[in-house]
Amino acid sequence: MLEALGAIIPFGFKNLGLHRIQAMVMPENNASISLLEKCNFKNEGLLRAYSFGTLFTDTLIYSLLAEELN
């Protein structure tokens, strides 16, 4: 998965002209959190009781800005 994100993130910024890519993850999903942090995504905070359809659960939001791409 790290290899896939390593290819798709630069494509999004350079080829699609994106300014920001964000990801939302459940706090207990340690594997996804670790992957996002390895890709230099920054934790922006916790959305309490955020809605996923009919499910309400705490959700972390991560983002990466184009100027942060290394």
C-alpha positions as CSV (number, residue, x, y, z in Angstrom):
1,M,0.0,0.0,0.0
2,L,2.9,2.4,0.8
3,E,4.2,1.9,-2.8
4,A,0.8,2.6,-4.3
5,L,0.4,5.8,-2.3
6,G,3.9,6.8,-3.1
7,A,2.9,6.8,-6.8
8,I,-0.7,8.2,-6.6
9,I,0.1,11.2,-4.3
10,P,2.6,12.8,-6.6
11,F,0.3,12.1,-9.5
12,G,-2.6,13.9,-7.8
13,F,-0.5,17.0,-7.0
14,K,1.5,17.2,-10.3
15,N,-0.9,15.8,-12.9
16,L,-4.3,16.7,-11.5
17,G,-3.3,20.0,-9.9
18,L,-4.6,19.1,-6.5
19,H,-3.8,21.4,-3.6
20,R,-4.8,19.1,-0.8
21,I,-5.4,15.4,-0.3
22,Q,-7.2,14.3,2.9
23,A,-8.0,11.0,4.5
24,M,-10.4,10.1,7.3
25,V,-9.7,7.1,9.5
26,M,-11.1,5.5,12.6
27,P,-8.9,6.1,15.6
28,E,-8.5,2.4,16.3
29,N,-7.2,1.7,12.7
30,N,-3.5,1.8,13.7
31,A,-2.3,0.3,10.3
32,S,-3.9,3.1,8.3
33,I,-2.7,5.8,10.7
34,S,0.8,4.5,10.4
35,L,0.6,4.4,6.6
36,L,-0.7,8.0,6.5
37,E,2.1,9.2,8.8
38,K,4.7,7.5,6.7
39,C,3.4,9.4,3.7
40,N,3.8,12.7,5.7
41,F,0.1,13.3,6.2
42,K,-0.6,15.6,9.2
43,N,-3.2,14.8,11.8
44,E,-5.7,17.7,11.8
45,G,-7.8,16.4,14.7
46,L,-10.7,14.3,15.8
47,L,-14.3,14.6,14.5
48,R,-16.4,13.4,17.4
49,A,-19.4,11.1,16.5
50,Y,-18.9,11.8,12.8
51,S,-21.4,10.1,10.4
52,F,-20.6,7.2,8.1
53,G,-24.0,6.6,6.6
54,T,-26.1,5.5,9.6
55,L,-23.1,4.8,11.8
56,F,-21.8,7.6,14.1
57,T,-18.2,7.1,15.2
58,D,-15.2,9.2,16.1
59,T,-13.0,9.9,13.1
60,L,-9.5,11.3,12.7
61,I,-8.8,13.5,9.7
62,Y,-5.4,13.7,8.1
63,S,-4.2,15.9,5.2
64,L,-1.3,16.5,2.9
65,L,-0.7,19.8,1.1
66,A,1.0,20.1,-2.3
67,E,3.8,22.2,-0.8
68,E,4.5,19.5,1.7
69,L,5.3,16.9,-0.9
70,N,8.9,15.9,-0.6
